[in-house]
Amino acid sequence: MIKKLILPLILVLLSYGFWAMPQLKEILAGVAIFLFGMLALEDGFKSFTGGVLERLLKRTTNKLWKSLSFGVLTTTLMQSSSLVTIITISFLSAGLLPLMQGVGIIFGANLGTTTGAWLVAAFGLKVKISAYAMPLLVFGVILVFQKLKTLKGVGYLLAGIGFLFLGIHYMKEGFETFQSSIVLSDYMADGIAGLLIFTLLGMAATVVMQSSHATLVLIITALAAGQITYYNALALAIGANVGTTITAIIGALGANIEGKRLAAAHLVFNLVTGITALVLIVPLANLVDGIAETVGIGEQNYTLKLALFHTLFNALGIALMLPFIKALCRGLEHYLRTDERRESVSLPLSRPDRRREQVKPLYLKKAVLNNPDTALKSMIMETHHLFDNVYGVIARGLMLDRSVVESDKDLNSQLESPVSKDAFCDIDELYQRYIQPVYSELFTFAATAQPEMNSAQSKELFAIKATARDLVNAVKDIKHLQKNLRQYLVSDNVHICQQYGEIRSQIAFLLRRLYFIRHDSLAQEDNDAELVISQLRMTLEKNDVISNDALDELIRHRELTPRMTSSLMNDSHYCRSISKNLIDTVEVLMTAGSGGEGVLSRELALAPEEVEALLASEQSETEAGDNG
């Protein structure tokens, strides 16, 4: 209810402000145009995903000094520390960046955001900046209406810069008009109280506008118009710096624990920097005066001095925090822990507790939807999670101890152990707890992410969705297979018992081989995982009870009843289907995210009618729910 009332309340207050003080209109219109320009810039940079910005981020942040440099550079280019922060949170949530590198980017972004103050202070208030805005807007809007995505992206960039310049112009004009209407000195306080008041005002302005750049432009234009004193402006700049943490906190609400840790690191950095700057504001101001005199900045040129102060105290914050960055990351990992854990589906086969909660997705977080590449990476990681759960359900369905399958222990001894009819688990129950929640969320997430993806990313997304469907089909097959395993593994007919034992053994050894492939633990002679997968496919054909004439031999000698024969034929098909789906899945996951032909071949191998049938089936299962 409170959230619903916020927007109407803001609109009412703004309407009253426009009526009571008409001079506000030009200032707030300038702020609105400035923020709209930032949105246009963001859209422009997003047009180049697929991913220029994303791959650049990944390749240039493998060391701390690179992370700092990247944060400074990208924020300087995009003039939006908020955008850099949100992108960094999304990459952390997708597992593409470690926490320390993410913290380094955030530190660098705080320093990079000071370049906006320099640009405005040096140029924005000395020239008629609107003269540059108009041509940029004209060219930008023309390009925005082009069909080619690259041209459209360039158009958004030009339009964004034009709106930024136009917003600065209107804010400057508004403050000059507003100067005679209100005297801010009537509300000022001396000493520490005054510093705290204006610091809080800077924080509040940044929280409302969600942009420290916009706040700094307001501060500089107000200072140039004589609305505030130099020390008021310094306190406002400190407050604006602290206020930027709200953007990171909001962006981390939909992120996983790594994103939340990064937002906390951002908060710690800005609080430490802000408190230090407030405590040392007089020495810092004196240092600014000394540097200004050395480099030739005029004594009364307070706008350039403010930009210099903003740079100095952010650099001071980095110098203070950099030696403790490892300790900061360890502390965040210690105090901000996750309840999300990958719960394995393994023995002992105690009956599942129906009251226990369903397993939830680990990587499908709202924050990673900001960029198509991170959304795709999260889906790949979630499909790995789904595979792990399906792997465990199949192992339990075959009465296999997962810890034995995933080791070098003798698997035959477990397969030869007597199996009780009552020992088999409820596959439906396991499906509802371990598979269905992740599977349904995976498709919901894919539907949300796909509109922002390019053609190559959409093909890879389709391959991941098809792979997830194969995994669910494997669970359905093991459910059908288990019915006859329950009966024939303990049958008095040694021939049918042997055949079902071989089916169980085939899947068991396949599970072991796939585990080693996925965990890079192959024997020395099997280093080439692709070769091993080819060998597994050949073995699958060789072991098929129908194609290798084993079934015909049993029928000729009348070793099986007609019912046994029919069951064995069906269950041989289920064994083959389970094995093929698992092998296909591992092959796709090995190449997923690389854009290679391995993952794209899944999409290209399907005929149009098969694609339509798959999508129709996905839609019906998503809406109606599937009980396995």
N, C-alpha and C positions, 0 to 999 in steps of 0.2 A: 504493500500500500504506500509506504514512504517513497519507494522508487518511482511509483506512478505519479506522485505529487511533485517530484523535483522539477521535471520539465515545465509543467504549467506554472509553478512558482517562479522559476527563472524568467519565463516569458512575461509574467505579470510585472515582476520587478523591473525588467528592461523597459517594458512599455511605460511604466511610471517614471523611470529615469529619463526616457526620451521626452516625456511631457514636462517634467519638472525642470530638466536641464537640457535644452535643445542642443547645447554644445557637445553633449556626449555622443550624438549621432555620428559625427565625423570620426571621432576617435575609435568607437566601437566598430564602425564600418571598416576602418583601416585594419583593426585586429581580425575581423571576420575575413577580409580579403587576404590578409597575410596567412591565416590558418588554411584557407582554401587553397592557396598557392602551395602550401606544404603537402596537402592531400594530393594535388596534381603532380607534384614532384614524386611522391611515393608511388602513384600509379605509373608514372613514367619509368621508374626503376623496376617496378614489378613486370613491366612489359618485356624486360630482358631476362626474365627467369627462364630456366630450362637448361642450364642455369648459369649465366655469366656471373652474377653477384654471388650465388651460392658456392660455385666451384672455387671462385677467387677467395672467398672466406675460408674454405676448408684448406686450401693450399698455402695460404699465407699466415696461418696462425699456429703452426706446429711448434713454435718457440715463443716464449713470453715476450721478448722484445719485438717480435713480428706482430704479436697480438696487440701490443700497445700502439705500434705504428699503424696497423690496420684500422684500429679504432679512431685514431686521429685523422687518417686520410679519408676514410669513408664518411665520417661526420662532416669533415670540411667540404667534401664534394656534394653530399646530399643535404647539408645544412639541417640535419635532423638527427639529434642523438637519440630521440625516441624511436625512430625507425631502426637505427642500428641496434638499439637495445632489444627491440621486439624480435628482430631477425636472429640475434645472438641467443635469445631465450628459446626460440624455435629450434635452432640447431642443437642446443644442449638437450632439449626435450627429445629430439630425434636421435641422440647419441652420436652426433657427428663431431662434437667438440668436447674435450674434457673441461672440467670446471675451471681450472687455473687459467686456461687460455681464454675462456669466456670472461673471467674477471679482468684479465688483461685488456680485452677489447673494451669493456665498460670503463676502465680507467682511462684508456686512450680517447674514448668518446667524450668524456668529460673535458679533456683538454681540447679536443677538436671542436667542441661547441663554442669555444671562445673566439673562433675565427669569424663567426657571425657578428659578434660585437665589433671586431676590428673593421669588417667591411662596412657596417652601418656608420660607425664612428668616423671612419676615414673618408667615405664617399657619400653615404646616404644623406647626410645633413648639409653637404656643401654644394651639391649640384641638384638640378631639378631631375630627380630620379624618375619621375613619371614619364619623362621624355624617352627613357630607355625601355620603360614598361610597355608602352603602346605598340611599338614594332614587334616586340617579343610575343605579345598577346595575339597580334594579327597572324604572324607566321605560325605560332603554336596552334591556334584554333584551326587554321587551314589544314595542318598536318594531322590533327586529331581526327578529322573526318575521312582520312584516307583508310583504305582497306588493309594495306600492308602493315603488319603488326609492328615492324621496326619503325616505320614512319610515324605511326600512331604514338609509339613510345617517345620518340623525339619530340613530337608535338606536345605531349603532356609535360615533358621536361621544360620546353621553352615557355609554355603557358604558365607552369608553376613558378618559374623565375620571374616572369612578368607580373604575376599576381603578388609575389613577394615584394617586388619593387613598388607596385601600386599601393600595397598595404602600408608600407613604410611612409610613402608620400602622404597618404590620408591621415595617418597617425600624427605625423609632424604638423600638418596643417591644422588638425583638430586641437592639438595642444596649444598651438599659438593662439587660436581663437578662445580656447578655454582659460587662458592665462588671466584674463581680466574678470572672469566670473567667479573664481574661487581662489583663495589663498591657503595653500597647504601648510604654510608656516603656522597658521592658527591651531593646527592639530599636532604640532611637533612637540617632542619632549627632549629634555637634555640628558646627556650621559648614557648610561647603560640602558635605561628605559627607552630612550629614543631609538637606539640601535636594535633592541628587541622588537619594538613596534614595527619598524620598517623591514626587519628580517621576516617577521610573520606576514607582513603585507606582500613581500616578494614571493613567499611560499604560497600564499593564497592565490595570487595572480597566476602563478604557474600551474597550480592544481586546476583552476577554473579553465584556463586556456590550453592545458596539456602541452605547453611548449615553452621551454626556457628561452628559446630564440625570440618568441613573440614578447615575452616579459622583458628581455634585455633591450629589444627595440623600444618598448614603452619607456623603460628607464632612461635610455639615452635621449629619446625625444623629449621626455619630460624635463630632463636635466638641461638640455639645450634651450628649452623654452623658459627656464627659470622656475619651474614648478617645485623642484626639490633641490636640496643642497647636495654638495659633493658627497658628504658622509652619509646622507640619506640614501644616495644612489649606491654607495658601496654596500650598505646593509641590505638594500633591495636585491642587489646582485647575489649576495650570499644566500638570501632566502630563496631566490630563483633556482640556485644550484641545488639546494636541498629539496625543493619542490619537485624536481625532475624525477625523484625516486617513485613518485606516485604512478608515473607511466609504467615503470618497470614492475611495480607491485600489481597493477591492473593486468599487465601482460602476462604475469606469472600465475594469475588465478586459474587459467586453463592449462597450465603447464604441469609437467611431472615434477618430481622432487628436485631434479637438477635445475630446472627453471626457477623454482622457488629459492633455491640456494643462491642463484645468481642475483635475484632481486634483493635478497637479504644482504649480499655482498655490496650491491649498489647502495643500499640504504646505509650500511656501516661506513662506506667510503665517504659519502656525501655528508653524513653527520659529523664524522671526524674532521673532514675538511672545513665544514661550516663553523664548527665550534672553534677550531684552531684559528680560522680567519677572524672570527669575532674577538677572540682573546688578543690576537696580535694585529688588530685593525690599524692601530696607530703606527707601529713599526712598519707594517706593510704599506701604509699610505706614505710614510716618509721614504721608503724604498722606491715607491712609484715616482715620487717627486724627484729623487736622485737620478733614476734611470731616464725620466722624461727630460730632465735638464741635459743629461749626457747625449741623448739621441736627437735633441732639438725639438721636443714637443713643448709648445708654449705653456707658460705657467697657468693661464686661464683656459687652456684647452681640456676641460674636464671630461669631455666625451672620450677622447683618446686615452686619457689617464684611467678612466673607468674600464676600458677594454684591456689596458695593461694590467690593472688590478685583478680583473677577472682571470686573465691568463696566469698571473703570478700565484694566486691562491690555489688554483687547480693544480698547477705544477708542484706547489708545496705539498698538497694532499697526496699526489703520486709519490713524491720523494719520501713522505712519512710512511705510507702504506706499503710501498713496494718491498721493503725488507721483510715484512710480515705476511706477505701474500700466501705463502705455504701454510703458515699457522692459521690464517684466516680460513683457508679452504678446509683444513683439517677440523677446525672448530665448527664450521657450517655442516660438514659431513657428520660430525658427532652429535650436534644438537638438533639438526633437521634430518630426521630419519624417516624412511618410508615404511608404510605398512604393506606396500605392494611387494609381493614376493612370488616367485615362480614356484607353484606348488606341484611337485611331481606326482604322477599317477603311478604308483608302484605298490609292491607288496610291503608289509604283510596284508593279506586280503581280509582285513576286518571290514565288516559291512559298512558302507558309507553312511555317515550321519545325515539324514535328510534335513536336519535343522541347520546344518552348516551352510554358509553363504556360497553362492556361485562364484567361480573364479572370474575375475574381471580382466579386461584388456590392460596391458601394461604400457603400451606406447601410443595409443590413439588419444592424443591430447589436443585440445582446442588450439593451443599456442602454435603447433606445427602447421596448422592450416594456412598460416600467413604466407607460406611459400610452397609452390608445388613440389619442389625437390625434397623438402623436409617432410611434407605429407607423404610422398611416395616412399621415402626411407622408413618412416614410421610404420607404414603398412607392411613393408618387407619384414621389419623386425617383429611385428605382430604376427605375421604368418609363420615366422620361426617359432614364436610362442605357441601358436595353434598346432604346429607340427609336433612340438614337444608333448602337448597334451594328447594329441591323437596317437602318437607313439606309445604313450603310457597306457591309454585305453586299450589299444591292440594287444600290448603285452599282458595286461590283466585279463583280457578276454581269452587269451590262449593259456592262462595259468602259468605265466612266466614271471620270474623275479627280475624286475628291470635292472637292479644292481648287478645281477649276474650277466644279463645280456650286454650291458655296457662295460664289461670288464674282459680280462683274458682268462677267466675261470672256465672250467670244463662245462660247456653248455649241454653236452649229451647226457651227462649225469642227471641234470634237471629234467630233460625231456623224457628220460627213461623211468623217472620216478612215477609211482602209481598216482593216478588222478581220480579223485572222488567226484561223483555226479553233482554233489552239493557244493563243490568248490568254486564253481564258475560264478562270476559277478554279474550284476545287473547292468548291461550295456546302456539301456535307456537312462538309468539313474546317473551313470557316469557322463553320458552325453549331455544331459540337462545341466550338469554341474560344471564340466570342464570344457565342453566344445561349443554348445549352442550360444552362450553369452558372448564369447569371443568372435564366433563366426558372424552372428547378426550385427554386432557393432562394427566389424570389419567392412561389411557391405554398406552400412549406413555412413560410415566415415568416407568410404570411396565415393559415394554419391555426392557428398558435400565437397570433396576435394577436386573431382574431375573437371568441373566447369572452368577452373583456372589453369588446367594443364594444356600443353601443346600436344601435337599429334604423337610424337615419340613417347612422351610421358603417358598419354592415354593408352597406347598400345601396351606399355609395360604394366600399367594399372590393370588392364584387362587380363594379362597373363597372371598377375598375382591373384585376381579374383577367381580365375579358372582353377588355379592351384589350390586355393582354399576350398573350392567346391570338390575337387578331387579328394582332399583330405576327409571331408565330411562323408563322401561316398565310401571311403575306406572304412570308416566307422560303421556305416550301415551294412557293409559287406561282412564285417567281423561279427556283427549281431546275428546275421543269417547263418554264418558259418558255425557260430558257437552252438546253435541248437543241435546240430548233428554231431559236433565234437562231444557234446555232453553225453550223447547216446553211444556213439561208436568207439570212442576211445576206451570204453570199458566193456565193449561187446565180447561175447564168447567166440564170435567169428574172428579168428586171428588175422585173416586176410583184410577184412574191412578195418580192423583195429590198426593193422600195419599201414594201410593207405592213409588213414587219418593222422596217424603219427607222423608220416612223411610230410603231409600238408602242414602240420604244426611245426615240424622241424624246418621246412623251407622258409616259412615266415620268420621263425626265430633267428635263423642265421642271416637272413636278409636284414632284419632289424639291427643285428650286431654290425654288419658291414656298413650299413647306412650311418650308424652312429660314428664309426671311425672316419668315414668320409667327411661328415659334417664337422668333426672336431680335429681334422688334420692329424689323425693318429694312425694312419695307414702303415702297414709294414713297408719295409724299404723297397720290396719289389712292386709295390702298388702305389708309388708316389703320384702317378698320373691319375687323378680322380676321374677324369673323363674316360680313361681306358677302363678303370674299374667299373664304372657305370655301364659301359658297353658289355663288359663281361657278365655283369649281373643280368642284363637283358638276354644275353645268349643262354645263360643258365636257366632263366625263367622259361624260355621256349623248350629247353631240353627236359625240364622237370614236369612239363605239362602231361598229366596222366592220360589225356586223350590223344595228344599228338605223338607220344612215345610208345603207343601200342600196349601200354601196361594194362589198361582197362579191357581192351579186346582179349588179351590173354586170360584175364580173370573170368570173363564172360564165357569164353570157349570151354574153359574147364569147369564151368558152373560153380565157381567158388563164391559167387555173390547172388543174392536174391534180386529180383527185378527192382524192388524198392531200394535196396542198397546201391544198385547200379545207378538208378536215377539220382539218388542223393549225392553219390560220389561225383557224377558228372556236373551237377549244379555247384557243389562245393569246390570242385577243381576250378570252376569258373570264378568263384568268389576269391579263391587263393590267388589266381592269376590277376584279377582286378585289383585286389589289395596291393599286391607286389608292384604292379605296374604304376598305380597311383603314387605309391611311396617313392619309387625310383624317379618318376617324372617330377615329383615335388622337389626332391633333393637337387635334381639337375637344374630346375628353374631357380631355386634359392641360391645355388652356387654362383649364378651369373646375374641375379637380380640386382638392379642398381647400377650396373655397368653399361647398360644400353646395348649389350651384346646380342648376337643373334639367338643365343640360347634361350633367353627369356622371351624374345619377341616371336620365336618360332611357335610358341603356344597359340598366339593369336592368329598367325598366318596359316597355321595348319588346319584351321576350322573353316568349313564351308559356310556361306552366308546363312543357309537354313539352320545349320548347327548353332551359329551365333545367336540367331533369333530365338531358337528353342532354349538355349542356355539362359539368355536374359529374361525370357518369360518365366522360366522355372525359378530363377533367382528372385524375381519380383514376387511370385506367389509365395515362396518360402519365407521371404522377409516379412510379408504382410501377415500371413497366417501362422507363422511359427512352425518349426519342424521338431518333432519329438524323437527324431533319429530312426 
